[in-house]
Amino acid sequence: MPKDHPEEESSKQEHQETHVNSESFTPKMGEAEEIKTLLSWEAPARPFKKKDRSYYTTIAIIAVLLILIAFLAQEFLLIGVILSFAFVTYVLAFVPPHNITYHISTQGITIGEDFYFWHFLDSFWFKEKDNLKVLHVQTLLRFPTQLMLVLGKEDDEKIKKIVARFLPFHEKPYKSLMEKWSESLQKHFPLENVHR
């Protein structure tokens, strides 16, 4: 009986592997359909509101106090971390974000240059931050764990109808333990002067 050539054997093996891989993949509704953009809009890359001078003063005081404590404890690496954290906080609060394009298609969500399949997304909800409506999408990825899409002038009900075709909707915004703690801290110790 004639033996198969090594090339034929490898092509048979490749065919079997692709057959197994295609069977193990179960796309969410819409991923197997024709690729079609359902909605596209332009908005800031992140929520932004111009901060008052008291915000920067508070950040500077907190940073100086933490640096003094770290210096007394001779934790020089921690001083570097505090300085970089203070710098990032200053930049995010002072520099307004640029506009990017958001796309919702039958295959997934595109934020600027980054694309995410519906298959790797879990659920969604809406939140308001800095007077802007934001669509939050929980992912099944290690990073990013959550996507944030600033709606700009887009109607949230229209977006809700489209995204609900692919993902479950949370009536009440989902909050992680860290978010709850951060909100509670901000409520009792605001960084900005709330009386202005």
Secondary structure, 3 states (H helix, E strand, C coil): CCCCCHHHHHHHHHHHHHHHHHHHCCCCCCCCCCCCEEEEEEEECCCCCCCCHHHHHHHHHHHHHHHHHHHHCCCHHHHHHHHHHHHHHHHHHHCCCCEEEEEEECCEEEECCEEEEHHHEEEEEEEEECCEEEEEEEECCCCCCEEEEECCCCCHHHHHHHHCCCCCECCCCCCCHHHHHHHHHHHHCCCCCCCC
